[in-house]
Amino acid sequence: MARAVTGWVASAAMMLAAFVPLRGGAETLADALVSAYRNSNLLDQNRAVLRAADEDVAAAVAALRPVLGWIASSQYSKSQRLGEGTTNSLGLSLQWTVFDFGRGKIGKEAARESVLATREALVGVEQNVLLAAVQAYMDMRSAVENVSINRNSVRVTSETLKAAQDRFDVGEVTRTDVAQAEAQLAASRASLAVAEGQLAAAREAYRATTGHYPGSLA
């Protein structure tokens, strides 16, 4: 019963892949969605729950059907008075619930409703997994850009400090101007350290969502 859900997600991933441009083998958002869908343990757990619910329906239907059973036995005996002998027997039994005050039918309908509810829960889990993949992908892109911006800021402030020191050496600026440039460089380096920490966290979140660390993102 989960085939319809699986087909819907596969179709959505294919449509998304058609609209996301590929760039030199870089990982696209569609790739991230497919990886998250394939490697999600949460989805595996919910699929198992759905299979169990399907089996409950089969058990409820089987309980309303006739049950035919048979028993065969063979017994060997030996005595001084009667001699040797073998006794064989075969028994056949049939059980059929004729009337149970509607309990069996209600049980079957309840099992079917449970399957429908479990299927809807699986759809919700799939949507959450795909949404988490989108969030992880965008967070990773944002973290990479943030690190690039902060690295450029460190480079610019380093050049600014160097220029301030050169101007201080020739007496064009005061020591305060140099100290201010040094403070700006220290702040830029601190921001870079924070951005690199956020990038590391984004990488771990990406791995937790898709099952692998990101490479080059499209």
JOLINFEN-V861154 format. One record per residue. RES is the residue in one letter. SS is DSSP state (2 for helix, 1 for strand, 0 for the rest). PHI is phi as a letter, one per 30 degrees, with the letter a starting at -180 (NA if undefined). PSI is psi in degrees with one decimal (* if undefined). Layout:
res->RES ss->SS phi->PHI psi->PSI
res->RES ss->SS phi->PHI psi->PSI
This chain:
res->M ss->0 phi->NA psi->-13.0
res->A ss->0 phi->d psi->0.2
res->R ss->2 phi->d psi->-37.7
res->A ss->2 phi->d psi->-39.8
res->V ss->2 phi->d psi->-44.0
res->T ss->2 phi->d psi->-41.6
res->G ss->2 phi->d psi->-37.6
res->W ss->2 phi->d psi->-44.0
res->V ss->2 phi->d psi->-40.5
res->A ss->2 phi->d psi->-40.8
res->S ss->2 phi->d psi->-40.8
res->A ss->2 phi->d psi->-40.9
res->A ss->2 phi->d psi->-40.1
res->M ss->2 phi->d psi->-40.9
res->M ss->2 phi->d psi->-40.9
res->L ss->2 phi->d psi->-38.5
res->A ss->2 phi->d psi->-30.5
res->A ss->2 phi->d psi->-27.3
res->F ss->2 phi->c psi->-14.3
res->V ss->0 phi->c psi->119.0
res->P ss->0 phi->d psi->141.8
res->L ss->0 phi->d psi->144.1
res->R ss->0 phi->b psi->97.2
res->G ss->0 phi->h psi->36.6
res->G ss->0 phi->i psi->7.8
res->A ss->0 phi->d psi->151.2
res->E ss->1 phi->d psi->127.6
res->T ss->0 phi->c psi->172.3
res->L ss->2 phi->d psi->-37.5
res->A ss->2 phi->d psi->-39.2
res->D ss->2 phi->d psi->-41.8
res->A ss->2 phi->d psi->-39.5
res->L ss->2 phi->d psi->-43.8
res->V ss->2 phi->d psi->-43.4
res->S ss->2 phi->d psi->-43.1
res->A ss->2 phi->d psi->-39.5
res->Y ss->2 phi->d psi->-37.6
res->R ss->2 phi->d psi->-31.7
res->N ss->2 phi->c psi->8.6
res->S ss->0 phi->d psi->116.7
res->N ss->2 phi->d psi->-31.0
res->L ss->2 phi->d psi->-40.5
res->L ss->2 phi->d psi->-39.9
res->D ss->2 phi->d psi->-41.3
res->Q ss->2 phi->d psi->-44.1
res->N ss->2 phi->d psi->-31.4
res->R ss->2 phi->d psi->-38.4
res->A ss->2 phi->d psi->-38.7
res->V ss->2 phi->d psi->-39.2
res->L ss->2 phi->d psi->-41.1
res->R ss->2 phi->d psi->-39.2
res->A ss->2 phi->d psi->-38.7
res->A ss->2 phi->d psi->-38.5
res->D ss->2 phi->d psi->-40.0
res->E ss->2 phi->d psi->-32.7
res->D ss->2 phi->d psi->-37.3
res->V ss->2 phi->d psi->-44.6
res->A ss->2 phi->d psi->-39.2
res->A ss->2 phi->d psi->-39.2
res->A ss->2 phi->d psi->-37.3
res->V ss->2 phi->d psi->-40.4
res->A ss->2 phi->d psi->-29.7
res->A ss->0 phi->d psi->-21.7
res->L ss->0 phi->c psi->-6.6
res->R ss->0 phi->c psi->156.3
res->P ss->0 phi->d psi->145.6
res->V ss->1 phi->c psi->119.8
res->L ss->1 phi->c psi->128.4
res->G ss->1 phi->b psi->157.0
res->W ss->1 phi->b psi->152.1
res->I ss->1 phi->b psi->128.1
res->A ss->1 phi->b psi->140.0
res->S ss->1 phi->b psi->154.7
res->S ss->1 phi->b psi->133.7
res->Q ss->1 phi->b psi->131.0
res->Y ss->1 phi->c psi->135.2
res->S ss->1 phi->b psi->152.3
res->K ss->1 phi->b psi->129.3
res->S ss->1 phi->b psi->158.5
res->Q ss->0 phi->d psi->-31.3
res->R ss->0 phi->d psi->-42.6
res->L ss->0 phi->c psi->-15.0
res->G ss->1 phi->i psi->-157.5
res->E ss->1 phi->c psi->150.7
res->G ss->1 phi->a psi->153.8
res->T ss->1 phi->b psi->132.2
res->T ss->1 phi->c psi->121.6
res->N ss->1 phi->c psi->144.9
res->S ss->1 phi->b psi->150.3
res->L ss->1 phi->b psi->124.7
res->G ss->1 phi->c psi->143.2
res->L ss->1 phi->b psi->132.6
res->S ss->1 phi->b psi->148.9
res->L ss->1 phi->b psi->125.7
res->Q ss->1 phi->c psi->130.2
res->W ss->0 phi->b psi->119.7
res->T ss->0 phi->d psi->113.2
res->V ss->0 phi->d psi->-40.6
res->F ss->0 phi->b psi->124.4
res->D ss->0 phi->b psi->26.5
res->F ss->0 phi->i psi->28.5
res->G ss->0 phi->i psi->4.9
res->R ss->2 phi->d psi->-40.5
res->G ss->2 phi->d psi->-42.6
res->K ss->2 phi->d psi->-41.2
res->I ss->2 phi->d psi->-40.3
res->G ss->2 phi->d psi->-38.8
res->K ss->2 phi->d psi->-44.3
res->E ss->2 phi->d psi->-38.1
res->A ss->2 phi->d psi->-39.7
res->A ss->2 phi->d psi->-39.8
res->R ss->2 phi->d psi->-41.0
res->E ss->2 phi->d psi->-34.8
res->S ss->2 phi->d psi->-37.3
res->V ss->2 phi->d psi->-44.7
res->L ss->2 phi->d psi->-42.7
res->A ss->2 phi->d psi->-40.7
res->T ss->2 phi->d psi->-37.4
res->R ss->2 phi->d psi->-43.2
res->E ss->2 phi->d psi->-36.8
res->A ss->2 phi->d psi->-38.4
res->L ss->2 phi->d psi->-39.7
res->V ss->2 phi->d psi->-43.2
res->G ss->2 phi->d psi->-41.4
res->V ss->2 phi->d psi->-40.9
res->E ss->2 phi->d psi->-42.5
res->Q ss->2 phi->d psi->-40.1
res->N ss->2 phi->d psi->-39.8
res->V ss->2 phi->d psi->-44.2
res->L ss->2 phi->d psi->-37.6
res->L ss->2 phi->d psi->-39.9
res->A ss->2 phi->d psi->-35.1
res->A ss->2 phi->d psi->-42.2
res->V ss->2 phi->d psi->-44.4
res->Q ss->2 phi->d psi->-42.9
res->A ss->2 phi->d psi->-39.3
res->Y ss->2 phi->d psi->-47.4
res->M ss->2 phi->d psi->-38.2
res->D ss->2 phi->d psi->-38.3
res->M ss->2 phi->d psi->-44.3
res->R ss->2 phi->d psi->-44.4
res->S ss->2 phi->d psi->-41.1
res->A ss->2 phi->d psi->-40.1
res->V ss->2 phi->d psi->-45.1
res->E ss->2 phi->d psi->-37.8
res->N ss->2 phi->d psi->-40.7
res->V ss->2 phi->d psi->-42.1
res->S ss->2 phi->d psi->-42.5
res->I ss->2 phi->d psi->-44.0
res->N ss->2 phi->d psi->-34.1
res->R ss->2 phi->d psi->-39.7
res->N ss->2 phi->d psi->-36.6
res->S ss->2 phi->d psi->-40.7
res->V ss->2 phi->d psi->-40.7
res->R ss->2 phi->d psi->-44.1
res->V ss->2 phi->d psi->-45.2
res->T ss->2 phi->d psi->-29.2
res->S ss->2 phi->d psi->-42.3
res->E ss->2 phi->d psi->-36.8
res->T ss->2 phi->d psi->-43.5
res->L ss->2 phi->d psi->-41.1
res->K ss->2 phi->d psi->-42.2
res->A ss->2 phi->d psi->-39.7
res->A ss->2 phi->d psi->-40.1
res->Q ss->2 phi->d psi->-39.0
res->D ss->2 phi->d psi->-42.4
res->R ss->2 phi->d psi->-32.0
res->F ss->2 phi->d psi->-36.4
res->D ss->2 phi->d psi->-30.2
res->V ss->0 phi->c psi->4.1
res->G ss->0 phi->i psi->16.7
res->E ss->0 phi->d psi->-28.3
res->V ss->0 phi->b psi->168.1
res->T ss->0 phi->c psi->173.1
res->R ss->2 phi->d psi->-27.4
res->T ss->2 phi->d psi->-39.9
res->D ss->2 phi->d psi->-39.2
res->V ss->2 phi->d psi->-40.9
res->A ss->2 phi->d psi->-38.8
res->Q ss->2 phi->d psi->-39.1
res->A ss->2 phi->d psi->-38.0
res->E ss->2 phi->d psi->-38.7
res->A ss->2 phi->d psi->-39.9
res->Q ss->2 phi->d psi->-38.8
res->L ss->2 phi->d psi->-41.1
res->A ss->2 phi->d psi->-40.7
res->A ss->2 phi->d psi->-39.4
res->S ss->2 phi->d psi->-41.9
res->R ss->2 phi->d psi->-37.5
res->A ss->2 phi->d psi->-41.3
res->S ss->2 phi->d psi->-37.2
res->L ss->2 phi->d psi->-40.5
res->A ss->2 phi->d psi->-40.3
res->V ss->2 phi->d psi->-43.4
res->A ss->2 phi->d psi->-39.2
res->E ss->2 phi->d psi->-36.0
res->G ss->2 phi->d psi->-40.6
res->Q ss->2 phi->d psi->-34.9
res->L ss->2 phi->d psi->-41.9
res->A ss->2 phi->d psi->-41.4
res->A ss->2 phi->d psi->-39.2
res->A ss->2 phi->d psi->-36.3
res->R ss->2 phi->d psi->-43.0
res->E ss->2 phi->d psi->-39.4
res->A ss->2 phi->d psi->-37.3
res->Y ss->2 phi->d psi->-42.5
res->R ss->2 phi->d psi->-40.6
res->A ss->2 phi->d psi->-30.5
res->T ss->2 phi->d psi->-42.5
res->T ss->2 phi->c psi->-14.3
res->G ss->0 phi->j psi->0.5
res->H ss->0 phi->a psi->158.8
res->Y ss->0 phi->d psi->149.6
res->P ss->0 phi->d psi->146.8
res->G ss->0 phi->c psi->-132.3
res->S ss->0 phi->d psi->125.5
res->L ss->1 phi->c psi->136.7
res->A ss->0 phi->d psi->*
